[in-house]
Each structure stands twice: as C-alpha cells, then as structure tokens.
C-alpha cells in the first residue's frame, strides 16, 4: 500500500479524559510536515510516565494518544529531514536533542528546551496536531504518542539505530534503560564495593538495580510496598528487601541499621515527596549521593533539614540517565548487541497492542517489570 504523502487510518489508544480507561480507536495520522518523521511503530513499552499522564499526575491536554517508549520503522519523512530515511530502524525520544539550545550545547545535562513534558502543549513544534479521530483533534503526548500504529514526531525526537536491533525488545532503550541503568552507571557513577538503596522496584527501579550490580555494588537494598516484586528484584541483584509497610520505624532508619551507618548511593524511582526525603536521609552524610528519577505530581514539594544539607551529601535530579539522547541512545543499542549490557531481564511480558488493557492490569498489579506491546 502506497502511503507516501497520504493520511493513514490506523488503530491507536486515546485517553479522552482524566483517569479514564484508554479507548482503542481508528485515528487519522497526517503525513509529516517539514522537519518531521512518520513512523510505523513495531513495539512500545508501558512506562509509569504514561500511567501518570493518563491519571493526570503529569498534566497533558485531552484527548491525547499516550506512549513514548517506542521503536519502529521510518515510513516517510518531511522536507529537510536528513538524519533518517524511510525504512530506517528508529527509537522515539521523549526528550529531544535539538543541538541548538542552552541545554543541548552544555556538555552536562540533557533536558532540551524543545521538550514537551514540562509543560506540555500536546502539539508539534509548529503548534498543530497530526492526529484526528471522529473529526476531533487529538493531542500528542510528549511529541511521541507511541500508542498508535503510526505516529509523527519531530526529527529531533527520533534517532536511527543499528539495523541488527531486535525491534520486539529494543524500545526499552528509548526510556527504561537510560533512565534506570543510566542513573546508576552514568549519572551517579556507582563505585565497586559500594552500598546502594533503591526506592521503588518497578521498571525504572529494576533497571537501576541492574546498573548498580553492573557497577560492582556490594550491597543493594530494594524498597517497595509490593513484596511480589522482591523475588524478581533479587534475581536482578538486590541483596536485601524492605517493605516500609511492615516497619515500625522510618525506612531510612532501617536502612541505617542494616548498613551500620548509611548508604553510598540512594535512588528514588517512585516520585513521592516522602520517598525522596527518605532516600536523602538514607545517604551517608559526608559523601552520599541521592539520585531522584521519579516524576512527581505538579506543585508537590519536599523539605530537608537545612542544617544537614551542608555536610557534603549530593542531591541530583536525573532525566534519562543524563544521556544526550540522539548522541547516546544508538550507543546503548550497540552495547546491547555486543552483549555489554543485557536488557532482556527487564522485559517480563510481551502482548499484542490490542491487549493493552490486559497489559495495564498487569502493570497496576505490579506483576511486570516492563510489558512491551507489539504492533
């Protein structure tokens, strides 16, 4: 079927209103405009950020098509696009890399000013949408919207990857792997023999655990209220598991008792103010490093004891492992193909896209590390 330059009708998931169940609908996907790329999706992971968006924790404009952790094939390109061509295997990028803004030009950090997360417009860079359903405009989420058989993204939000990449798995390198694994090995730079604590043992927390183990941590404490996650976490490298619900003391005190003093590295992968403070309080007062990867609801705040801030601890927020997305994600794919990192244990379920409601039930029950939807 020749789709070049034509509007494509395909299946997509739409969030029509806050906290509603996703609805599978026929949508119309317009051709890419200048500087844009239309992608035929092959796989997409269900990430906590998608769930946050659907629930309204991350404010987006309704109705919208969720999804950001995606892998697919370039179907067509708009005028001026030079970094990808039709047929290329690609990853979608929730944080783009424009290579022009102050964030991209600085060697540190990666939160490109052309991102559409905080705040979200739900529109492409020209201020319009490429999606319609039943005659109504449908908003984009994060300019990726991977819960659709076809999507349109800016060229700065897509990157070509190795042609040998297995497309049923590689989508997790679009978010879960850099966010979690990267937080440990690239942002925190976990050291051999160190002690670590990870708050939240979902997809991101599990990837953090893998990064801590790969970095040679001697002890990794996993914290979660769902004990069904503990056997999987131990298989990935967690040495000790804590359920805060079963403790008669603050979890940070339990961590200090277990380690004899405090941990060298603490990671927060939940997005709650109280767990952010607990992670900070679990760190060694002199050299501890506290990494926040969890996304919080708008207007939430946390407070720290001002007197203890000056002792030497480091508090750092991290997005996608601090990786420059277009520069580094293809390198992570190559590292996987060369068996330098192993993403396979992070993918516990794979389901057809039309079973996405079953996939979200598994996610909400805490039975998955990552469920990948296949188109």
C-alpha positions, 0 to 999 in steps of 0.5 A: 500500500502506497502511503507516501504523502497520504493520511493513514487510518490506523488503530491507536489508544486515546485517553479522552479524559482524566483517569479514564480507561484508554479507548482503542480507536481508528485515528487519522495520522497526517503525513509529516510536515517539514522537519518531521518523521512518520513512523510505523511503530513495531513495539512500545513499552508501558512506562509509569510516565504514561500511567501518570499522564493518563491519571493526570499526575503529569498534566497533558491536554485531552484527548491525547494518544499516550506512549513514548517508549517506542521503536519502529520503522521510518515510513516517510519523512518531511522536507529537510529531514536528513538524519533518517530515511524511510525504512530506517530502524528508529527509537522515539525520544521523549526528550529531544536533542535539538543541538541548538539550545542552552541545554543541548550545547552544555556538555552536562545535562540533557533536558532540551528546551524543545521538550514537551513534558514540562509543560506540555502543549500536546502539539508539534513544534509548529503548534498543530496536531497530526492526529484526528479521530471522529473529526476531533483533534487529538493531542500528542503526548510528549511529541511521541504518542507511541500508542498508535500504529503510526505516529509523527514526531519531530526529527529531533525526537527520533534517532536511527539505530543499528539495523541488527536491533531486535525491534520486539525488545529494543524500545526499552532503550528509548526510556527504561534503560537510560533512565534506570541503568543510566542513573546508576552507571552514568549519572551517579557513577556507582563505585565497586564495593559500594552500598546502594538503596533503591526506592521503588522496584518497578521498571525504572527501579529494576533497571537501576538495580541492574546498573548498580550490580553492573557497577560492582555494588556490594550491597543493594537494598530494594524498597517497595510496598509490593513484596511480589516484586522482591523475588524478581528484584533479587534475581536482578541483584538486590541483596536485601528487601524492605517493605516500609509497610511492615516497619515500625520505624522510618525506612531510612532508619532501617536502612541505617541499621542494616548498613551500620551507618548509611548508604553510598548511593540512594535512588528514588524511582517512585516520585513521592515527596516522602520517598525522596526525603527518605532516600536523602536521609538514607545517604551517608552524610559526608559523601552520599549521593541521592539520585531522584528519577521519579516524576512527581505530581505538579506543585508537590514539594519536599523539605530537608533539614537545612542544617544537614544539607551542608555536610557534603551529601549530593542531591541530583535530579536525573532525566534519562540517565543524563544521556544526550539522547540522539548522541547516546541512545544508538550507543546503548543499542550497540552495547546491547548487541555486543552483549555489554549490557543485557536488557532482556531481564527487564522485559517480563511480558510481551502482548499484542497492542490490542491487549493493552488493557490486559497489559495495564492490569498487569502493570497496576498489579505490579506483576511486570517489570516492563510489558512491551506491546507489539504492533 
